[in-house]
Amino acid sequence: MLTPFHLAIAVSDLAAAEVFYREVIGCTLGRRRDHWIDFNLFGHQLVCHEVPSAQGAAVLNPVDGEDVPVPHFGVVLTLDAFESLKQRLVDKGVTFVIEPQTRFQGEAGEQHTMFLLDPSKNAIEFKAFRDIDDALFKV
């Protein structure tokens, strides 16, 4: 059984981060203080700390024909959850950094993936595999 991860990120505007993570991504709210908020990101603890100078993803790295923003974080979802989130994001008018697609098609590690930026330009990847247990770390 996997245990939840904890990730703390810098955001330049805490109010904008709250709207994005709650209303766009669909996270539930956890604890909050004046300069930080906890979110439940698919069972994981994401903490947004307000840092006015936050600048988000810094560079791009080529992966399977796409320019992947680095650093980035994300969650591996079931295929059903991935499709549901993808539709939610499309319905909300989200601009994708990398459009939803299947990467490494027909190879070990074939995955569905999509990248987007939060309002502070933190890069987020959501991905899914047909069989997470078999494919997540397959080489």
C-alpha positions in Angstrom: 0.0 0.0 0.0 1.3 3.4 -0.9 1.4 6.1 1.7 0.5 9.8 0.9 3.3 12.1 0.1 3.7 15.7 1.4 4.8 18.4 -0.9 5.2 22.1 -0.1 5.5 24.6 -3.0 5.8 28.3 -3.3 3.0 30.3 -4.8 3.1 34.0 -5.6 -0.6 34.6 -4.9 -2.3 32.4 -2.2 -5.8 33.5 -3.2 -5.3 32.5 -6.8 -3.7 29.2 -5.7 -6.8 28.5 -3.6 -9.2 29.1 -6.5 -7.0 27.0 -8.9 -6.5 24.0 -6.6 -10.1 24.0 -5.2 -12.2 25.0 -8.2 -10.1 23.9 -11.2 -8.3 20.8 -9.9 -11.0 19.8 -7.4 -8.9 19.5 -4.3 -10.5 19.8 -0.9 -9.2 22.3 1.6 -7.2 21.2 4.7 -5.7 23.5 7.3 -4.8 27.1 6.5 -3.1 30.1 8.0 -2.4 33.6 6.7 0.5 32.5 4.4 -0.1 28.8 3.6 -2.9 26.4 2.7 -3.1 22.6 2.8 -4.9 20.8 0.0 -5.9 17.2 -0.4 -4.5 16.4 -3.9 -5.9 13.0 -4.6 -5.1 11.7 -1.1 -1.7 13.5 -0.9 -0.9 16.6 1.1 0.0 19.6 -1.0 0.9 22.8 0.9 1.0 26.1 -0.9 3.2 28.7 0.8 2.8 32.3 -0.3 6.2 33.6 -1.5 5.6 36.7 -3.6 8.8 36.2 -5.6 7.9 32.6 -6.6 8.6 32.0 -10.3 7.6 28.4 -11.1 9.1 26.0 -13.6 12.5 27.2 -14.8 13.6 25.0 -17.8 12.3 22.6 -20.4 13.7 19.1 -21.0 12.9 17.1 -24.1 11.0 13.8 -23.5 9.4 11.7 -26.2 9.1 14.7 -28.6 7.8 17.2 -26.0 9.4 20.0 -24.0 8.7 19.0 -20.4 8.8 21.8 -17.8 11.3 21.2 -14.9 10.8 21.1 -12.1 7.3 19.6 -12.0 5.2 17.5 -9.7 2.1 15.4 -10.1 0.0 12.4 -9.3 -0.4 9.0 -11.0 -4.1 8.4 -11.3 -6.3 5.5 -12.4 -7.3 5.7 -16.1 -10.9 6.6 -15.0 -9.7 9.4 -12.7 -7.3 10.7 -15.4 -10.2 10.9 -17.9 -12.5 12.5 -15.4 -9.8 15.1 -14.5 -9.0 15.7 -18.1 -12.6 16.4 -18.9 -12.9 18.7 -15.9 -9.8 20.7 -17.0 -11.1 21.0 -20.6 -14.5 22.1 -19.3 -12.8 24.8 -17.1 -10.9 26.1 -20.1 -7.4 25.2 -18.8 -4.5 25.8 -21.2 -2.3 22.8 -21.2 1.5 23.1 -21.4 1.5 19.6 -22.9 -1.9 18.5 -24.2 -3.4 15.2 -22.9 -1.8 12.4 -24.8 -0.4 8.9 -24.7 3.4 8.8 -24.3 5.7 5.9 -25.1 2.9 4.2 -27.0 3.5 0.5 -27.4 6.6 0.6 -25.2 7.3 -0.3 -21.6 5.9 2.5 -19.5 3.2 3.5 -21.9 1.2 6.2 -20.1 -1.5 8.9 -20.5 -0.1 12.3 -19.5 -1.0 16.0 -19.4 0.9 19.0 -18.1 -0.5 22.4 -16.9 0.7 25.3 -14.9 -0.9 26.7 -11.7 -1.3 30.6 -11.5 2.3 30.8 -10.0 3.7 28.8 -13.0 4.3 25.6 -11.0 4.2 22.8 -13.5 1.9 19.9 -12.7 1.8 16.5 -14.5 -1.1 14.1 -14.2 -0.5 10.6 -15.6 -2.2 7.2 -15.7 -1.2 3.7 -16.7 -3.5 0.8 -17.8 -1.8 -1.3 -15.0 -0.1 1.0 -12.5 1.5 -1.9 -10.6 3.0 -3.4 -13.7 4.0 -0.2 -15.6 4.9 2.5 -13.2 8.6 1.5 -12.9 8.9 -0.8 -15.9 12.1 -0.4 -18.0 
